[in-house]
Amino acid sequence: MALVKYNNNSISAVTSTALATGSLVPIKSLTAISSSTFSFVHGSSDVFLDSTYPIYIFKFLNIHFSGETLMQFQGSTNGGSSYGVTITSTAFRARHYENDGLAQLGYRDGDDLAQSTSFQNLNSNIGGDDDHNTSGTLTIFNPSSTTFVKHFMSNLNTTASTPNSSNEFMAGYFNTTSALNAFQFATDNSETFATGKIKLYGIKDS
């Protein structure tokens, strides 16, 4: 019988506490200090977004904003000179109020895009209280491909303004066969990224 493998690692890599998780390589970490945007541009500030890795992952760590806002992102095919690649996407969330007044799971038609060049929402309103924040993950698949559209999936948990815990899922694709070489994160209003970090990682395919 063939030896079972997990994530391209042999069974000998399994420890007593967890399975091996593959090669997650840190690329860049940016820290918010009253920042209006976060930009990751290939070839700039030790960032690379090319065929080195087929999968790129952004990790959002305790992102706190100056006030109530939404976090959004977009891609670029021209090194960050402009952000407005055509996106089609889908969105849903589960949320639960602190006062137990509402528990809900539903599609979010206000957060999806249909062949739009707008910025893609990553969550609904994030509360502006001092202890409110958002954390989660955004995965981009094969952004350097010049053959296929570029898929993405995100999952963030947000302290919303009600207050409630809002677990939000967005997914879609950049409808272009041009390589994506920059990504920008922004808010939907004049609020800024007050504190927190965004970390970029690459995942090897072998």
Contacts in CASP RR format, 6 or more apart in sequence:
PFRMAT RR
TARGET T0000
AUTHOR 0000-0000-0000
METHOD contacts of the structure
MODEL  1
MALVKYNNNSISAVTSTALATGSLVPIKSLTAISSSTFSFVHGSSDVFLD
STYPIYIFKFLNIHFSGETLMQFQGSTNGGSSYGVTITSTAFRARHYEND
GLAQLGYRDGDDLAQSTSFQNLNSNIGGDDDHNTSGTLTIFNPSSTTFVK
HFMSNLNTTASTPNSSNEFMAGYFNTTSALNAFQFATDNSETFATGKIKL
YGIKDS
3 10 0 8 1.000
3 11 0 8 1.000
4 11 0 8 1.000
5 11 0 8 1.000
6 13 0 8 1.000
6 14 0 8 1.000
6 19 0 8 1.000
6 20 0 8 1.000
7 19 0 8 1.000
7 20 0 8 1.000
7 21 0 8 1.000
7 22 0 8 1.000
8 22 0 8 1.000
8 206 0 8 1.000
9 20 0 8 1.000
9 22 0 8 1.000
13 19 0 8 1.000
13 20 0 8 1.000
14 20 0 8 1.000
22 203 0 8 1.000
22 204 0 8 1.000
23 203 0 8 1.000
23 204 0 8 1.000
24 57 0 8 1.000
24 201 0 8 1.000
24 202 0 8 1.000
24 203 0 8 1.000
25 53 0 8 1.000
25 201 0 8 1.000
25 202 0 8 1.000
25 203 0 8 1.000
25 204 0 8 1.000
26 199 0 8 1.000
26 200 0 8 1.000
26 201 0 8 1.000
27 46 0 8 1.000
27 47 0 8 1.000
27 48 0 8 1.000
27 56 0 8 1.000
27 200 0 8 1.000
27 201 0 8 1.000
27 202 0 8 1.000
28 40 0 8 1.000
28 45 0 8 1.000
28 46 0 8 1.000
28 47 0 8 1.000
28 199 0 8 1.000
28 200 0 8 1.000
29 197 0 8 1.000
29 198 0 8 1.000
29 199 0 8 1.000
29 200 0 8 1.000
30 38 0 8 1.000
30 40 0 8 1.000
30 197 0 8 1.000
30 198 0 8 1.000
30 199 0 8 1.000
31 196 0 8 1.000
31 197 0 8 1.000
32 38 0 8 1.000
32 63 0 8 1.000
32 64 0 8 1.000
32 192 0 8 1.000
32 193 0 8 1.000
32 194 0 8 1.000
32 195 0 8 1.000
32 196 0 8 1.000
32 197 0 8 1.000
32 198 0 8 1.000
33 195 0 8 1.000
34 66 0 8 1.000
34 192 0 8 1.000
34 193 0 8 1.000
34 194 0 8 1.000
35 192 0 8 1.000
35 193 0 8 1.000
36 186 0 8 1.000
36 187 0 8 1.000
36 192 0 8 1.000
36 193 0 8 1.000
37 184 0 8 1.000
37 185 0 8 1.000
37 186 0 8 1.000
37 193 0 8 1.000
38 184 0 8 1.000
38 185 0 8 1.000
38 186 0 8 1.000
38 193 0 8 1.000
38 198 0 8 1.000
39 80 0 8 1.000
39 182 0 8 1.000
39 183 0 8 1.000
39 184 0 8 1.000
39 185 0 8 1.000
40 47 0 8 1.000
40 49 0 8 1.000
40 58 0 8 1.000
40 182 0 8 1.000
40 183 0 8 1.000
40 184 0 8 1.000
40 198 0 8 1.000
40 200 0 8 1.000
41 47 0 8 1.000
41 49 0 8 1.000
41 76 0 8 1.000
41 79 0 8 1.000
41 80 0 8 1.000
41 181 0 8 1.000
41 182 0 8 1.000
42 48 0 8 1.000
42 49 0 8 1.000
42 50 0 8 1.000
42 79 0 8 1.000
42 181 0 8 1.000
42 182 0 8 1.000
47 200 0 8 1.000
49 56 0 8 1.000
49 143 0 8 1.000
49 144 0 8 1.000
49 180 0 8 1.000
49 181 0 8 1.000
49 182 0 8 1.000
49 183 0 8 1.000
50 144 0 8 1.000
50 179 0 8 1.000
50 181 0 8 1.000
51 144 0 8 1.000
52 202 0 8 1.000
53 202 0 8 1.000
53 203 0 8 1.000
53 204 0 8 1.000
53 205 0 8 1.000
54 141 0 8 1.000
54 142 0 8 1.000
54 203 0 8 1.000
54 205 0 8 1.000
55 139 0 8 1.000
55 140 0 8 1.000
55 141 0 8 1.000
55 142 0 8 1.000
55 202 0 8 1.000
55 203 0 8 1.000
55 205 0 8 1.000
56 139 0 8 1.000
56 140 0 8 1.000
56 143 0 8 1.000
56 200 0 8 1.000
56 201 0 8 1.000
56 202 0 8 1.000
56 203 0 8 1.000
57 137 0 8 1.000
57 138 0 8 1.000
57 139 0 8 1.000
57 140 0 8 1.000
57 200 0 8 1.000
57 201 0 8 1.000
57 202 0 8 1.000
57 203 0 8 1.000
58 137 0 8 1.000
58 138 0 8 1.000
58 139 0 8 1.000
58 140 0 8 1.000
58 183 0 8 1.000
58 198 0 8 1.000
58 199 0 8 1.000
58 200 0 8 1.000
58 201 0 8 1.000
59 136 0 8 1.000
59 137 0 8 1.000
59 197 0 8 1.000
59 198 0 8 1.000
59 199 0 8 1.000
59 200 0 8 1.000
59 201 0 8 1.000
60 71 0 8 1.000
60 134 0 8 1.000
60 135 0 8 1.000
60 136 0 8 1.000
60 137 0 8 1.000
60 138 0 8 1.000
60 156 0 8 1.000
60 197 0 8 1.000
60 198 0 8 1.000
61 135 0 8 1.000
61 196 0 8 1.000
61 197 0 8 1.000
61 198 0 8 1.000
61 199 0 8 1.000
62 133 0 8 1.000
62 135 0 8 1.000
62 195 0 8 1.000
62 196 0 8 1.000
62 197 0 8 1.000
63 71 0 8 1.000
63 126 0 8 1.000
63 133 0 8 1.000
63 134 0 8 1.000
63 135 0 8 1.000
63 193 0 8 1.000
63 195 0 8 1.000
63 196 0 8 1.000
63 197 0 8 1.000
63 198 0 8 1.000
64 128 0 8 1.000
64 130 0 8 1.000
64 132 0 8 1.000
64 133 0 8 1.000
64 193 0 8 1.000
64 194 0 8 1.000
64 195 0 8 1.000
64 196 0 8 1.000
65 71 0 8 1.000
65 126 0 8 1.000
65 127 0 8 1.000
65 128 0 8 1.000
65 132 0 8 1.000
65 187 0 8 1.000
65 191 0 8 1.000
65 192 0 8 1.000
65 193 0 8 1.000
65 194 0 8 1.000
66 128 0 8 1.000
66 191 0 8 1.000
66 192 0 8 1.000
66 194 0 8 1.000
67 127 0 8 1.000
67 128 0 8 1.000
67 191 0 8 1.000
67 194 0 8 1.000
68 125 0 8 1.000
68 126 0 8 1.000
68 127 0 8 1.000
68 128 0 8 1.000
68 161 0 8 1.000
68 191 0 8 1.000
69 125 0 8 1.000
69 126 0 8 1.000
69 127 0 8 1.000
69 128 0 8 1.000
69 187 0 8 1.000
69 188 0 8 1.000
69 189 0 8 1.000
69 191 0 8 1.000
70 121 0 8 1.000
70 122 0 8 1.000
70 123 0 8 1.000
70 124 0 8 1.000
70 125 0 8 1.000
70 126 0 8 1.000
70 187 0 8 1.000
70 188 0 8 1.000
70 189 0 8 1.000
71 121 0 8 1.000
71 122 0 8 1.000
71 123 0 8 1.000
71 126 0 8 1.000
71 134 0 8 1.000
71 156 0 8 1.000
71 185 0 8 1.000
71 186 0 8 1.000
71 187 0 8 1.000
72 119 0 8 1.000
72 120 0 8 1.000
72 121 0 8 1.000
72 122 0 8 1.000
72 185 0 8 1.000
72 186 0 8 1.000
72 187 0 8 1.000
72 188 0 8 1.000
73 119 0 8 1.000
73 120 0 8 1.000
73 122 0 8 1.000
73 138 0 8 1.000
73 183 0 8 1.000
73 184 0 8 1.000
73 185 0 8 1.000
73 186 0 8 1.000
74 83 0 8 1.000
74 84 0 8 1.000
74 85 0 8 1.000
74 87 0 8 1.000
74 118 0 8 1.000
74 119 0 8 1.000
74 120 0 8 1.000
74 183 0 8 1.000
74 184 0 8 1.000
74 186 0 8 1.000
75 83 0 8 1.000
75 84 0 8 1.000
75 85 0 8 1.000
75 174 0 8 1.000
75 180 0 8 1.000
75 182 0 8 1.000
75 183 0 8 1.000
75 184 0 8 1.000
76 82 0 8 1.000
76 83 0 8 1.000
76 84 0 8 1.000
76 85 0 8 1.000
76 180 0 8 1.000
76 181 0 8 1.000
76 182 0 8 1.000
76 183 0 8 1.000
76 184 0 8 1.000
77 85 0 8 1.000
77 176 0 8 1.000
77 178 0 8 1.000
77 179 0 8 1.000
77 180 0 8 1.000
77 181 0 8 1.000
78 181 0 8 1.000
78 182 0 8 1.000
79 181 0 8 1.000
79 182 0 8 1.000
80 181 0 8 1.000
80 182 0 8 1.000
80 184 0 8 1.000
83 119 0 8 1.000
83 182 0 8 1.000
83 184 0 8 1.000
84 117 0 8 1.000
84 118 0 8 1.000
84 119 0 8 1.000
85 117 0 8 1.000
85 174 0 8 1.000
85 175 0 8 1.000
85 176 0 8 1.000
85 180 0 8 1.000
86 115 0 8 1.000
86 116 0 8 1.000
86 117 0 8 1.000
86 174 0 8 1.000
86 175 0 8 1.000
86 176 0 8 1.000
87 113 0 8 1.000
87 115 0 8 1.000
87 116 0 8 1.000
87 117 0 8 1.000
87 118 0 8 1.000
87 120 0 8 1.000
87 172 0 8 1.000
87 173 0 8 1.000
87 174 0 8 1.000
87 175 0 8 1.000
88 113 0 8 1.000
88 114 0 8 1.000
88 115 0 8 1.000
88 116 0 8 1.000
88 172 0 8 1.000
88 173 0 8 1.000
88 175 0 8 1.000
89 111 0 8 1.000
89 112 0 8 1.000
89 113 0 8 1.000
89 120 0 8 1.000
89 170 0 8 1.000
89 171 0 8 1.000
89 172 0 8 1.000
89 173 0 8 1.000
90 107 0 8 1.000
90 112 0 8 1.000
90 170 0 8 1.000
90 171 0 8 1.000
90 172 0 8 1.000
91 107 0 8 1.000
91 108 0 8 1.000
91 109 0 8 1.000
91 110 0 8 1.000
91 111 0 8 1.000
91 112 0 8 1.000
91 121 0 8 1.000
91 168 0 8 1.000
91 169 0 8 1.000
91 170 0 8 1.000
91 171 0 8 1.000
92 105 0 8 1.000
92 106 0 8 1.000
92 107 0 8 1.000
92 108 0 8 1.000
92 168 0 8 1.000
92 169 0 8 1.000
93 104 0 8 1.000
93 105 0 8 1.000
93 106 0 8 1.000
93 108 0 8 1.000
93 123 0 8 1.000
93 124 0 8 1.000
93 166 0 8 1.000
93 167 0 8 1.000
93 168 0 8 1.000
93 169 0 8 1.000
94 104 0 8 1.000
94 105 0 8 1.000
94 106 0 8 1.000
94 166 0 8 1.000
94 167 0 8 1.000
95 102 0 8 1.000
95 103 0 8 1.000
95 104 0 8 1.000
95 160 0 8 1.000
95 164 0 8 1.000
95 165 0 8 1.000
95 166 0 8 1.000
95 167 0 8 1.000
96 102 0 8 1.000
96 103 0 8 1.000
96 104 0 8 1.000
96 164 0 8 1.000
96 165 0 8 1.000
97 103 0 8 1.000
97 162 0 8 1.000
97 163 0 8 1.000
97 164 0 8 1.000
98 162 0 8 1.000
98 163 0 8 1.000
98 164 0 8 1.000
98 165 0 8 1.000
102 164 0 8 1.000
108 124 0 8 1.000
108 168 0 8 1.000
110 121 0 8 1.000
111 121 0 8 1.000
111 124 0 8 1.000
111 168 0 8 1.000
111 170 0 8 1.000
113 120 0 8 1.000
115 175 0 8 1.000
119 186 0 8 1.000
119 188 0 8 1.000
120 170 0 8 1.000
121 170 0 8 1.000
121 188 0 8 1.000
122 138 0 8 1.000
122 154 0 8 1.000
122 156 0 8 1.000
122 168 0 8 1.000
122 170 0 8 1.000
122 185 0 8 1.000
123 134 0 8 1.000
123 156 0 8 1.000
123 158 0 8 1.000
123 166 0 8 1.000
123 168 0 8 1.000
124 158 0 8 1.000
124 160 0 8 1.000
124 166 0 8 1.000
124 168 0 8 1.000
125 160 0 8 1.000
125 161 0 8 1.000
126 132 0 8 1.000
126 133 0 8 1.000
126 134 0 8 1.000
126 158 0 8 1.000
126 159 0 8 1.000
126 160 0 8 1.000
126 161 0 8 1.000
127 158 0 8 1.000
127 159 0 8 1.000
127 160 0 8 1.000
127 161 0 8 1.000
127 163 0 8 1.000
128 161 0 8 1.000
129 159 0 8 1.000
129 161 0 8 1.000
129 163 0 8 1.000
131 159 0 8 1.000
132 159 0 8 1.000
132 160 0 8 1.000
132 161 0 8 1.000
132 163 0 8 1.000
133 158 0 8 1.000
133 159 0 8 1.000
133 196 0 8 1.000
134 156 0 8 1.000
134 157 0 8 1.000
134 158 0 8 1.000
134 159 0 8 1.000
135 156 0 8 1.000
135 157 0 8 1.000
136 154 0 8 1.000
136 155 0 8 1.000
136 156 0 8 1.000
136 157 0 8 1.000
137 154 0 8 1.000
137 155 0 8 1.000
137 156 0 8 1.000
138 152 0 8 1.000
138 153 0 8 1.000
138 154 0 8 1.000
139 152 0 8 1.000
139 153 0 8 1.000
139 154 0 8 1.000
140 150 0 8 1.000
140 151 0 8 1.000
140 152 0 8 1.000
140 180 0 8 1.000
140 183 0 8 1.000
141 150 0 8 1.000
141 151 0 8 1.000
141 152 0 8 1.000
142 148 0 8 1.000
142 150 0 8 1.000
142 151 0 8 1.000
143 150 0 8 1.000
143 179 0 8 1.000
143 180 0 8 1.000
143 181 0 8 1.000
144 179 0 8 1.000
144 180 0 8 1.000
144 181 0 8 1.000
145 177 0 8 1.000
145 179 0 8 1.000
146 177 0 8 1.000
146 178 0 8 1.000
146 179 0 8 1.000
147 177 0 8 1.000
148 177 0 8 1.000
149 173 0 8 1.000
149 174 0 8 1.000
149 175 0 8 1.000
149 176 0 8 1.000
149 177 0 8 1.000
150 173 0 8 1.000
150 174 0 8 1.000
150 176 0 8 1.000
150 180 0 8 1.000
151 171 0 8 1.000
151 172 0 8 1.000
151 173 0 8 1.000
152 170 0 8 1.000
152 171 0 8 1.000
152 172 0 8 1.000
152 173 0 8 1.000
152 174 0 8 1.000
153 169 0 8 1.000
153 170 0 8 1.000
153 171 0 8 1.000
153 172 0 8 1.000
154 168 0 8 1.000
154 169 0 8 1.000
154 170 0 8 1.000
154 171 0 8 1.000
155 167 0 8 1.000
155 168 0 8 1.000
155 169 0 8 1.000
156 167 0 8 1.000
156 168 0 8 1.000
157 165 0 8 1.000
157 166 0 8 1.000
157 167 0 8 1.000
157 168 0 8 1.000
158 165 0 8 1.000
158 166 0 8 1.000
158 167 0 8 1.000
158 168 0 8 1.000
159 165 0 8 1.000
159 166 0 8 1.000
160 166 0 8 1.000
174 180 0 8 1.000
185 193 0 8 1.000
185 198 0 8 1.000
187 193 0 8 1.000
END
